Each structure stands twice: as structure tokens, then as C-alpha cells.
Amino acid sequence: MIKAAEISVRSVLSKTGLPADYVINPYVGCEHACVYCYACFMKRFSGHTEPWGTFVDVKINAADILPAKPVRYENRSIYFSSVTDAYQPLEKTYELTRKILQKLIPFQPRISIQTKSSLILRDLDLLRQFSSCEIGITIVTTDEKLRREIEPHASPIRERILALRRIHDAGVPTHVFIGPILPYLTGWKQIITSTKDCVDHYMVDRLNTGGVIWSNVRRWLRNCHPDLLSQYDRIYTSGESYWRKVSNSIREFSASEGIDSRIFF
Ligand code: SF4
């Protein structure tokens, strides 16, 4: 059960070091509760002590406080979202992301959205109104049983692929983020072959093991895949050759299929 609280904030458009000028996080926390979540450090900054994935603060005034000066958006790019998913289930009720997009249309910043939710289809009418907009859907596995283990409250994979197809058919550029690659579990080839007809490019990354992420992933492995624990320990302590092999295989496969894959390791 998710604990949601409405909060008022003083700003929602933040400068970022990501490959975008600004980032917008309409929520604090994320219902998707991915086991490998890199954003759980946000608990420290928001005063939450509950487990990550069980609380969400809803920035109820987010759309109202967006700067209304066109100059703030001229030739600027905005990324949704760096430490939450802008289309997590609560968005269905609150429509914060929708309201923010509505306000941004007249200013025409470049928009980039990364999500694990097919709820994004609700806003396709708005996304089409930006002259520069790219939608990324994250897919770590095509195995629904594994998906439920690692991303319990995100959309089923089939729904994500259908969403990609509809977004692509609507003329909006798409990419798939395959990340983090989970050794021996992520079937990256299958992800590519089942989406390549509706994806412009792929981005691929491995697990960030900083902070509590590594212990969270190890806990999940201990519970669900104990046979893989020692292999993960080896790969994440001295497994550079493993990653070189994976990276080379993805490059070779992508080249043979004429696919644009951007690998970040
Ligand atoms: S969707 Fe992103 S922010 Fe949300 S729990 Fe998963 S990894 Fe974290």
C-alpha cells in the first residue's frame, strides 16, 4: 500500500548535469519500487524513513509554479524524470505530468521522457504538440515473472511494447533503455528483436552499485536467485572482462541488424 502525501514546493524546474538543461521530478519517491533503483538516496533528502517504493510525495503545485517566461525555455531541453517516474500509478489520479506538459507546450522546450509505464499513452495528444520530443521506455527483461520480481508496480512488458508501438506510429521518436543489464537474466537480444520495428535507438547500461543499491540487489538475489549470488559478486568486483564481452556482443549484433545502440559501459 502506497502512502501518498501532497506537498507544495517552491520550484520544480531544476538545472541538471544530465544530458538536458533542466529536469522535472513531479513526485518525490516512486511506486514502481524497482529492486535496483538508483534514486532511493532521495530518502535522505526528503526525511522519509519508510522503505523506498512505499511512499510518494505529490508536488501538488508543480504545474502552477513553472516559470512563465518564454526566455527560460528557448533552445532548452527538459528531462522527465531523474529520481522518480513521471508516469507512476499515482499520475493517473493527480495528472501532474499532464498539467506540466500542457503548460510547456506554448514554450516548446525539447522534451525527453523516460518511463516504465504505459500510462504515458494518455498524454500522446500532448507529446505530439512538441516539435522536439523523445520517449524512452525502460525494458530490463521480457520475462514477466522476472519483471514482477524486479519492478513490481511498473507496467507489464507487453504493455510497454504496445505503448512504444503506438508512440512510434504517432510519429514521436522512441528509444528503449536496456538497463541495468542483469547478468544471466537480461535477454538483451530478445528485447531488441521484439521492439526494433518501433524503436529509433537503444541505450544500454549496467548496474550502478553505489549506496544501498548493491545490498538491495544482493537481498533480492538471495531470495529469488541464490544460485546467481556468487557469480554476481564476482562480476561486480572483478568482472571487467564479462562486461567487455557483453558490450562487444551487443555492438556486433547491433551492427549486423543495422541498429543504433549506445552502450554506456
Ligand atoms: S521507475 Fe526509476 S525511479 Fe522509479 S523505482 Fe524504478 S528505477 Fe526507481
py3Dmol code that shows the C-alpha trace and the ligand (Angstrom):
import py3Dmol

protein = """\
ATOM      1  CA  MET A   1       0.000   0.000   0.000  1.00  0.00           C
ATOM      2  CA  ILE A   2       1.459   3.324  -1.066  1.00  0.00           C
ATOM      3  CA  LYS A   3       1.496   6.244   1.366  1.00  0.00           C
ATOM      4  CA  ALA A   4       0.882   9.432  -0.645  1.00  0.00           C
ATOM      5  CA  ALA A   5       1.173  12.955   0.735  1.00  0.00           C
ATOM      6  CA  GLU A   6       0.510  16.219  -1.064  1.00  0.00           C
ATOM      7  CA  ILE A   7       3.275  18.783  -0.676  1.00  0.00           C
ATOM      8  CA  SER A   8       3.829  22.299  -2.012  1.00  0.00           C
ATOM      9  CA  VAL A   9       7.225  23.127  -3.459  1.00  0.00           C
ATOM     10  CA  ARG A  10       8.940  26.378  -4.371  1.00  0.00           C
ATOM     11  CA  SER A  11      10.428  25.191  -7.633  1.00  0.00           C
ATOM     12  CA  VAL A  12      10.091  22.201  -9.935  1.00  0.00           C
ATOM     13  CA  LEU A  13      12.333  23.108 -12.861  1.00  0.00           C
ATOM     14  CA  SER A  14      15.875  22.186 -11.810  1.00  0.00           C
ATOM     15  CA  LYS A  15      19.143  22.653 -13.660  1.00  0.00           C
ATOM     16  CA  THR A  16      20.844  19.321 -14.218  1.00  0.00           C
ATOM     17  CA  GLY A  17      24.180  17.778 -15.143  1.00  0.00           C
ATOM     18  CA  LEU A  18      22.301  15.132 -17.145  1.00  0.00           C
ATOM     19  CA  PRO A  19      22.269  15.472 -20.918  1.00  0.00           C
ATOM     20  CA  ALA A  20      19.463  18.055 -20.622  1.00  0.00           C
ATOM     21  CA  ASP A  21      19.271  21.642 -19.412  1.00  0.00           C
ATOM     22  CA  TYR A  22      16.546  21.016 -16.848  1.00  0.00           C
ATOM     23  CA  VAL A  23      14.960  18.100 -15.082  1.00  0.00           C
ATOM     24  CA  ILE A  24      11.413  17.930 -13.713  1.00  0.00           C
ATOM     25  CA  ASN A  25      10.531  15.461 -10.953  1.00  0.00           C
ATOM     26  CA  PRO A  26       6.790  15.858 -10.274  1.00  0.00           C
ATOM     27  CA  TYR A  27       6.984  13.416  -7.366  1.00  0.00           C
ATOM     28  CA  VAL A  28       9.346  12.509  -4.532  1.00  0.00           C
ATOM     29  CA  GLY A  29       9.573   8.738  -4.294  1.00  0.00           C
ATOM     30  CA  CYS A  30       8.397   6.144  -6.767  1.00  0.00           C
ATOM     31  CA  GLU A  31       5.706   3.499  -6.523  1.00  0.00           C
ATOM     32  CA  HIS A  32       7.401   1.307  -9.085  1.00  0.00           C
ATOM     33  CA  ALA A  33       9.737   0.101  -6.320  1.00  0.00           C
ATOM     34  CA  CYS A  34      12.405  -1.366  -8.596  1.00  0.00           C
ATOM     35  CA  VAL A  35      14.893  -3.524  -6.673  1.00  0.00           C
ATOM     36  CA  TYR A  36      17.831  -1.873  -8.444  1.00  0.00           C
ATOM     37  CA  CYS A  37      16.537   1.693  -8.031  1.00  0.00           C
ATOM     38  CA  TYR A  38      19.326   4.273  -8.109  1.00  0.00           C
ATOM     39  CA  ALA A  39      17.042   7.032  -6.770  1.00  0.00           C
ATOM     40  CA  CYS A  40      16.494   5.641  -3.272  1.00  0.00           C
ATOM     41  CA  PHE A  41      19.146   8.072  -1.949  1.00  0.00           C
ATOM     42  CA  MET A  42      16.285  10.614  -2.135  1.00  0.00           C
ATOM     43  CA  LYS A  43      15.072   9.267   1.203  1.00  0.00           C
ATOM     44  CA  ARG A  44      17.974  11.118   2.840  1.00  0.00           C
ATOM     45  CA  PHE A  45      16.903  14.443   1.339  1.00  0.00           C
ATOM     46  CA  SER A  46      13.181  14.097   1.915  1.00  0.00           C
ATOM     47  CA  GLY A  47      13.205  12.917   5.535  1.00  0.00           C
ATOM     48  CA  HIS A  48      11.480   9.625   4.725  1.00  0.00           C
ATOM     49  CA  THR A  49      12.432   6.566   6.746  1.00  0.00           C
ATOM     50  CA  GLU A  50       9.948   4.154   5.138  1.00  0.00           C
ATOM     51  CA  PRO A  51      11.189   1.615   2.587  1.00  0.00           C
ATOM     52  CA  TRP A  52      11.704   3.031  -0.907  1.00  0.00           C
ATOM     53  CA  GLY A  53       8.657   2.347  -3.062  1.00  0.00           C
ATOM     54  CA  THR A  54       6.154   2.689  -0.185  1.00  0.00           C
ATOM     55  CA  PHE A  55       5.851   6.496  -0.061  1.00  0.00           C
ATOM     56  CA  VAL A  56       5.307   9.246  -2.614  1.00  0.00           C
ATOM     57  CA  ASP A  57       5.152  12.983  -2.056  1.00  0.00           C
ATOM     58  CA  VAL A  58       2.992  14.605  -4.698  1.00  0.00           C
ATOM     59  CA  LYS A  59       4.205  18.095  -5.679  1.00  0.00           C
ATOM     60  CA  ILE A  60       0.671  19.317  -5.930  1.00  0.00           C
ATOM     61  CA  ASN A  61       1.523  22.848  -7.138  1.00  0.00           C
ATOM     62  CA  ALA A  62       4.163  21.713  -9.683  1.00  0.00           C
ATOM     63  CA  ALA A  63       2.377  22.981 -12.788  1.00  0.00           C
ATOM     64  CA  ASP A  64       1.378  26.291 -11.155  1.00  0.00           C
ATOM     65  CA  ILE A  65       4.933  27.307 -10.279  1.00  0.00           C
ATOM     66  CA  LEU A  66       6.545  26.657 -13.648  1.00  0.00           C
ATOM     67  CA  PRO A  67       8.233  29.852 -14.870  1.00  0.00           C
ATOM     68  CA  ALA A  68       6.012  31.529 -17.443  1.00  0.00           C
ATOM     69  CA  LYS A  69       8.803  33.395 -19.253  1.00  0.00           C
ATOM     70  CA  PRO A  70       9.450  32.078 -22.777  1.00  0.00           C
ATOM     71  CA  VAL A  71      13.129  33.029 -22.453  1.00  0.00           C
ATOM     72  CA  ARG A  72      13.597  30.331 -19.766  1.00  0.00           C
ATOM     73  CA  TYR A  73      12.774  27.646 -22.335  1.00  0.00           C
ATOM     74  CA  GLU A  74      14.332  28.978 -25.544  1.00  0.00           C
ATOM     75  CA  ASN A  75      16.548  26.241 -27.041  1.00  0.00           C
ATOM     76  CA  ARG A  76      16.376  24.382 -23.724  1.00  0.00           C
ATOM     77  CA  SER A  77      15.776  20.705 -23.087  1.00  0.00           C
ATOM     78  CA  ILE A  78      13.775  19.222 -20.212  1.00  0.00           C
ATOM     79  CA  TYR A  79      14.091  15.660 -18.953  1.00  0.00           C
ATOM     80  CA  PHE A  80      11.368  13.765 -17.049  1.00  0.00           C
ATOM     81  CA  SER A  81      12.489  12.461 -14.561  1.00  0.00           C
ATOM     82  CA  SER A  82      15.784  11.797 -12.803  1.00  0.00           C
ATOM     83  CA  VAL A  83      14.656  10.451  -9.400  1.00  0.00           C
ATOM     84  CA  THR A  84      11.078   9.315  -9.923  1.00  0.00           C
ATOM     85  CA  ASP A  85       8.859   8.012 -12.713  1.00  0.00           C
ATOM     86  CA  ALA A  86       6.595  10.764 -14.021  1.00  0.00           C
ATOM     87  CA  TYR A  87       4.028   8.134 -15.073  1.00  0.00           C
ATOM     88  CA  GLN A  88       3.886   6.009 -11.931  1.00  0.00           C
ATOM     89  CA  PRO A  89       0.343   4.855 -10.986  1.00  0.00           C
ATOM     90  CA  LEU A  90      -0.462   7.960  -8.869  1.00  0.00           C
ATOM     91  CA  GLU A  91      -0.122  10.086 -12.007  1.00  0.00           C
ATOM     92  CA  LYS A  92      -3.432   8.610 -13.140  1.00  0.00           C
ATOM     93  CA  THR A  93      -5.120  10.395 -10.241  1.00  0.00           C
ATOM     94  CA  TYR A  94      -3.055  13.563  -9.940  1.00  0.00           C
ATOM     95  CA  GLU A  95      -2.204  14.267 -13.598  1.00  0.00           C
ATOM     96  CA  LEU A  96       0.782  16.382 -12.539  1.00  0.00           C
ATOM     97  CA  THR A  97       2.895  15.395 -15.530  1.00  0.00           C
ATOM     98  CA  ARG A  98      -0.016  16.052 -17.859  1.00  0.00           C
ATOM     99  CA  LYS A  99      -0.621  19.508 -16.390  1.00  0.00           C
ATOM    100  CA  ILE A 100       3.091  20.348 -16.630  1.00  0.00           C
ATOM    101  CA  LEU A 101       3.233  19.280 -20.282  1.00  0.00           C
ATOM    102  CA  GLN A 102       0.131  21.356 -21.044  1.00  0.00           C
ATOM    103  CA  LYS A 103       1.835  24.421 -19.594  1.00  0.00           C
ATOM    104  CA  LEU A 104       5.041  23.788 -21.532  1.00  0.00           C
ATOM    105  CA  ILE A 105       3.507  23.431 -24.990  1.00  0.00           C
ATOM    106  CA  PRO A 106       3.459  27.177 -25.764  1.00  0.00           C
ATOM    107  CA  PHE A 107       7.176  27.448 -24.840  1.00  0.00           C
ATOM    108  CA  GLN A 108       8.294  24.462 -26.953  1.00  0.00           C
ATOM    109  CA  PRO A 109      11.325  23.247 -24.982  1.00  0.00           C
ATOM    110  CA  ARG A 110      12.859  19.987 -26.210  1.00  0.00           C
ATOM    111  CA  ILE A 111      11.208  17.198 -24.209  1.00  0.00           C
ATOM    112  CA  SER A 112      12.653  13.854 -23.248  1.00  0.00           C
ATOM    113  CA  ILE A 113      10.789  11.367 -21.053  1.00  0.00           C
ATOM    114  CA  GLN A 114      11.954   8.038 -19.620  1.00  0.00           C
ATOM    115  CA  THR A 115       9.352   5.744 -18.093  1.00  0.00           C
ATOM    116  CA  LYS A 116       8.340   2.176 -17.297  1.00  0.00           C
ATOM    117  CA  SER A 117       4.653   2.921 -17.603  1.00  0.00           C
ATOM    118  CA  SER A 118       2.177   2.612 -20.438  1.00  0.00           C
ATOM    119  CA  LEU A 119       0.209   5.441 -18.780  1.00  0.00           C
ATOM    120  CA  ILE A 120       2.295   7.731 -20.982  1.00  0.00           C
ATOM    121  CA  LEU A 121      -0.132   6.862 -23.805  1.00  0.00           C
ATOM    122  CA  ARG A 122      -2.745   9.007 -22.094  1.00  0.00           C
ATOM    123  CA  ASP A 123      -0.629  12.064 -22.972  1.00  0.00           C
ATOM    124  CA  LEU A 124       0.158  11.205 -26.560  1.00  0.00           C
ATOM    125  CA  ASP A 125      -2.101  14.076 -27.660  1.00  0.00           C
ATOM    126  CA  LEU A 126       0.217  16.482 -25.798  1.00  0.00           C
ATOM    127  CA  LEU A 127       3.513  14.842 -26.734  1.00  0.00           C
ATOM    128  CA  ARG A 128       2.677  15.253 -30.413  1.00  0.00           C
ATOM    129  CA  GLN A 129       2.397  19.001 -29.917  1.00  0.00           C
ATOM    130  CA  PHE A 130       6.115  19.399 -29.117  1.00  0.00           C
ATOM    131  CA  SER A 131       8.293  19.858 -32.176  1.00  0.00           C
ATOM    132  CA  SER A 132      11.122  18.055 -30.356  1.00  0.00           C
ATOM    133  CA  CYS A 133      10.116  15.167 -28.119  1.00  0.00           C
ATOM    134  CA  GLU A 134      11.641  11.747 -27.493  1.00  0.00           C
ATOM    135  CA  ILE A 135      10.140   8.994 -25.393  1.00  0.00           C
ATOM    136  CA  GLY A 136      12.220   6.292 -23.770  1.00  0.00           C
ATOM    137  CA  ILE A 137      10.749   3.131 -22.308  1.00  0.00           C
ATOM    138  CA  THR A 138      12.916   1.072 -19.972  1.00  0.00           C
ATOM    139  CA  ILE A 139      12.931  -2.692 -20.510  1.00  0.00           C
ATOM    140  CA  VAL A 140      15.254  -4.900 -18.486  1.00  0.00           C
ATOM    141  CA  THR A 141      13.633  -8.230 -19.307  1.00  0.00           C
ATOM    142  CA  THR A 142      10.882  -9.720 -21.466  1.00  0.00           C
ATOM    143  CA  ASP A 143      10.175 -12.330 -18.786  1.00  0.00           C
ATOM    144  CA  GLU A 144       7.062 -11.219 -16.917  1.00  0.00           C
ATOM    145  CA  LYS A 145       7.868 -13.348 -13.851  1.00  0.00           C
ATOM    146  CA  LEU A 146      11.244 -11.637 -13.522  1.00  0.00           C
ATOM    147  CA  ARG A 147       9.657  -8.247 -14.210  1.00  0.00           C
ATOM    148  CA  ARG A 148       7.293  -8.738 -11.265  1.00  0.00           C
ATOM    149  CA  GLU A 149      10.274  -9.523  -9.030  1.00  0.00           C
ATOM    150  CA  ILE A 150      12.339  -6.505 -10.009  1.00  0.00           C
ATOM    151  CA  GLU A 151       9.782  -3.816 -10.967  1.00  0.00           C
ATOM    152  CA  PRO A 152       6.680  -4.932  -9.063  1.00  0.00           C
ATOM    153  CA  HIS A 153       4.445  -1.934  -9.735  1.00  0.00           C
ATOM    154  CA  ALA A 154       5.599  -0.852 -13.189  1.00  0.00           C
ATOM    155  CA  SER A 155       3.673  -1.768 -16.343  1.00  0.00           C
ATOM    156  CA  PRO A 156       3.862  -5.314 -17.693  1.00  0.00           C
ATOM    157  CA  ILE A 157       6.385  -5.636 -20.545  1.00  0.00           C
ATOM    158  CA  ARG A 158       3.709  -6.364 -23.130  1.00  0.00           C
ATOM    159  CA  GLU A 159       2.012  -3.053 -22.299  1.00  0.00           C
ATOM    160  CA  ARG A 160       5.328  -1.188 -22.554  1.00  0.00           C
ATOM    161  CA  ILE A 161       5.980  -2.618 -26.003  1.00  0.00           C
ATOM    162  CA  LEU A 162       2.448  -1.758 -27.145  1.00  0.00           C
ATOM    163  CA  ALA A 163       2.992   1.778 -25.826  1.00  0.00           C
ATOM    164  CA  LEU A 164       6.267   2.050 -27.761  1.00  0.00           C
ATOM    165  CA  ARG A 165       4.481   0.955 -30.913  1.00  0.00           C
ATOM    166  CA  ARG A 166       1.682   3.484 -30.541  1.00  0.00           C
ATOM    167  CA  ILE A 167       4.075   6.315 -29.735  1.00  0.00           C
ATOM    168  CA  HIS A 168       6.269   5.414 -32.705  1.00  0.00           C
ATOM    169  CA  ASP A 169       3.223   5.127 -35.000  1.00  0.00           C
ATOM    170  CA  ALA A 170       2.166   8.601 -33.857  1.00  0.00           C
ATOM    171  CA  GLY A 171       5.455   9.941 -35.247  1.00  0.00           C
ATOM    172  CA  VAL A 172       7.164  10.592 -31.898  1.00  0.00           C
ATOM    173  CA  PRO A 173      10.794   9.334 -31.725  1.00  0.00           C
ATOM    174  CA  THR A 174      11.363   6.469 -29.294  1.00  0.00           C
ATOM    175  CA  HIS A 175      14.206   4.655 -27.632  1.00  0.00           C
ATOM    176  CA  VAL A 176      14.465   1.681 -25.309  1.00  0.00           C
ATOM    177  CA  PHE A 177      16.743   1.854 -22.316  1.00  0.00           C
ATOM    178  CA  ILE A 178      18.033  -1.640 -21.546  1.00  0.00           C
ATOM    179  CA  GLY A 179      19.341  -1.056 -18.088  1.00  0.00           C
ATOM    180  CA  PRO A 180      20.536  -2.158 -15.832  1.00  0.00           C
ATOM    181  CA  ILE A 181      21.616  -5.290 -17.655  1.00  0.00           C
ATOM    182  CA  LEU A 182      21.248  -8.069 -15.077  1.00  0.00           C
ATOM    183  CA  PRO A 183      23.889 -10.735 -15.777  1.00  0.00           C
ATOM    184  CA  TYR A 184      22.416 -14.120 -16.815  1.00  0.00           C
ATOM    185  CA  LEU A 185      18.893 -12.678 -16.641  1.00  0.00           C
ATOM    186  CA  THR A 186      18.554  -9.793 -19.091  1.00  0.00           C
ATOM    187  CA  GLY A 187      17.856 -11.172 -22.564  1.00  0.00           C
ATOM    188  CA  TRP A 188      19.011  -8.034 -24.382  1.00  0.00           C
ATOM    189  CA  LYS A 189      18.823  -9.735 -27.786  1.00  0.00           C
ATOM    190  CA  GLN A 190      15.208 -10.680 -27.221  1.00  0.00           C
ATOM    191  CA  ILE A 191      14.387  -7.151 -26.040  1.00  0.00           C
ATOM    192  CA  ILE A 192      15.872  -5.721 -29.234  1.00  0.00           C
ATOM    193  CA  THR A 193      14.237  -8.198 -31.586  1.00  0.00           C
ATOM    194  CA  SER A 194      10.805  -7.707 -30.022  1.00  0.00           C
ATOM    195  CA  THR A 195      10.959  -3.902 -30.267  1.00  0.00           C
ATOM    196  CA  LYS A 196      13.203  -2.983 -33.197  1.00  0.00           C
ATOM    197  CA  ASP A 197      10.295  -2.196 -35.534  1.00  0.00           C
ATOM    198  CA  CYS A 198       9.170   0.660 -33.275  1.00  0.00           C
ATOM    199  CA  VAL A 199      12.398   1.979 -31.763  1.00  0.00           C
ATOM    200  CA  ASP A 200      14.805   4.578 -33.143  1.00  0.00           C
ATOM    201  CA  HIS A 201      17.739   3.683 -30.915  1.00  0.00           C
ATOM    202  CA  TYR A 202      18.754   1.750 -27.808  1.00  0.00           C
ATOM    203  CA  MET A 203      20.668   2.820 -24.739  1.00  0.00           C
ATOM    204  CA  VAL A 204      22.321   0.129 -22.670  1.00  0.00           C
ATOM    205  CA  ASP A 205      23.879   0.315 -19.228  1.00  0.00           C
ATOM    206  CA  ARG A 206      24.976  -1.890 -16.380  1.00  0.00           C
ATOM    207  CA  LEU A 207      24.080  -1.647 -12.710  1.00  0.00           C
ATOM    208  CA  ASN A 208      25.204   1.292 -10.647  1.00  0.00           C
ATOM    209  CA  THR A 209      26.270  -0.399  -7.401  1.00  0.00           C
ATOM    210  CA  GLY A 210      26.667   2.739  -5.293  1.00  0.00           C
ATOM    211  CA  GLY A 211      24.972   3.437  -1.948  1.00  0.00           C
ATOM    212  CA  VAL A 212      22.450   0.825  -0.857  1.00  0.00           C
ATOM    213  CA  ILE A 213      21.776  -0.414  -4.389  1.00  0.00           C
ATOM    214  CA  TRP A 214      24.210  -3.305  -4.209  1.00  0.00           C
ATOM    215  CA  SER A 215      22.855  -4.581  -0.892  1.00  0.00           C
ATOM    216  CA  ASN A 216      19.277  -4.291  -2.219  1.00  0.00           C
ATOM    217  CA  VAL A 217      20.187  -6.286  -5.322  1.00  0.00           C
ATOM    218  CA  ARG A 218      22.031  -8.907  -3.259  1.00  0.00           C
ATOM    219  CA  ARG A 219      18.979  -9.276  -0.972  1.00  0.00           C
ATOM    220  CA  TRP A 220      16.752  -9.869  -3.996  1.00  0.00           C
ATOM    221  CA  LEU A 221      19.206 -12.411  -5.440  1.00  0.00           C
ATOM    222  CA  ARG A 222      19.435 -14.215  -2.106  1.00  0.00           C
ATOM    223  CA  ASN A 223      15.632 -14.520  -2.027  1.00  0.00           C
ATOM    224  CA  CYS A 224      14.892 -15.237  -5.680  1.00  0.00           C
ATOM    225  CA  HIS A 225      18.091 -16.396  -7.434  1.00  0.00           C
ATOM    226  CA  PRO A 226      20.516 -17.689  -4.763  1.00  0.00           C
ATOM    227  CA  ASP A 227      22.380 -19.696  -7.415  1.00  0.00           C
ATOM    228  CA  LEU A 228      23.468 -16.410  -9.055  1.00  0.00           C
ATOM    229  CA  LEU A 229      24.770 -14.666  -5.953  1.00  0.00           C
ATOM    230  CA  SER A 230      28.406 -15.762  -6.175  1.00  0.00           C
ATOM    231  CA  GLN A 231      28.502 -15.025  -9.922  1.00  0.00           C
ATOM    232  CA  TYR A 232      27.177 -11.503  -9.339  1.00  0.00           C
ATOM    233  CA  ASP A 233      29.737 -10.988  -6.558  1.00  0.00           C
ATOM    234  CA  ARG A 234      32.499 -11.974  -8.967  1.00  0.00           C
ATOM    235  CA  ILE A 235      31.184  -9.867 -11.875  1.00  0.00           C
ATOM    236  CA  TYR A 236      30.682  -6.765  -9.759  1.00  0.00           C
ATOM    237  CA  THR A 237      34.065  -6.974  -8.050  1.00  0.00           C
ATOM    238  CA  SER A 238      36.382  -8.114 -10.850  1.00  0.00           C
ATOM    239  CA  GLY A 239      34.221  -8.708 -13.881  1.00  0.00           C
ATOM    240  CA  GLU A 240      35.525  -6.185 -16.406  1.00  0.00           C
ATOM    241  CA  SER A 241      36.122  -8.950 -18.951  1.00  0.00           C
ATOM    242  CA  TYR A 242      32.489 -10.059 -18.553  1.00  0.00           C
ATOM    243  CA  TRP A 243      31.288  -6.537 -19.396  1.00  0.00           C
ATOM    244  CA  ARG A 244      33.696  -6.253 -22.325  1.00  0.00           C
ATOM    245  CA  LYS A 245      32.226  -9.461 -23.764  1.00  0.00           C
ATOM    246  CA  VAL A 246      28.637  -8.253 -23.272  1.00  0.00           C
ATOM    247  CA  SER A 247      29.430  -4.895 -24.805  1.00  0.00           C
ATOM    248  CA  ASN A 248      31.157  -6.491 -27.827  1.00  0.00           C
ATOM    249  CA  SER A 249      28.237  -8.883 -28.361  1.00  0.00           C
ATOM    250  CA  ILE A 250      25.723  -6.029 -28.308  1.00  0.00           C
ATOM    251  CA  ARG A 251      27.868  -3.999 -30.712  1.00  0.00           C
ATOM    252  CA  GLU A 252      28.255  -6.902 -33.139  1.00  0.00           C
ATOM    253  CA  PHE A 253      24.570  -7.815 -33.021  1.00  0.00           C
ATOM    254  CA  SER A 254      23.503  -4.195 -33.473  1.00  0.00           C
ATOM    255  CA  ALA A 255      25.854  -3.745 -36.426  1.00  0.00           C
ATOM    256  CA  SER A 256      24.550  -6.912 -38.086  1.00  0.00           C
ATOM    257  CA  GLU A 257      20.934  -5.785 -37.601  1.00  0.00           C
ATOM    258  CA  GLY A 258      21.579  -2.151 -38.563  1.00  0.00           C
ATOM    259  CA  ILE A 259      20.538  -0.973 -35.098  1.00  0.00           C
ATOM    260  CA  ASP A 260      21.744   2.163 -33.335  1.00  0.00           C
ATOM    261  CA  SER A 261      22.827   1.013 -29.845  1.00  0.00           C
ATOM    262  CA  ARG A 262      24.556   3.352 -27.422  1.00  0.00           C
ATOM    263  CA  ILE A 263      26.402   1.422 -24.744  1.00  0.00           C
ATOM    264  CA  PHE A 264      27.445   3.232 -21.570  1.00  0.00           C
ATOM    265  CA  PHE A 265      29.967   0.749 -20.176  1.00  0.00           C
TER     266      PHE A 265
END
"""
ligand_1 = """\
8
SF4
S 10.997 3.600 -12.067
Fe 13.001 4.548 -11.776
S 12.754 5.930 -10.028
Fe 11.024 4.515 -10.013
S 11.649 2.869 -8.612
Fe 12.154 2.245 -10.723
S 14.296 2.872 -11.025
Fe 13.494 3.982 -9.228
"""
view = py3Dmol.view(width=600, height=400)
view.addModel(protein, "pdb")
view.setStyle({"model": 0}, {"cartoon": {"style": "trace"}})
view.addModel(ligand_1, "xyz")
view.setStyle({"model": 1}, {"stick": {}})
view.zoomTo()
view.show()
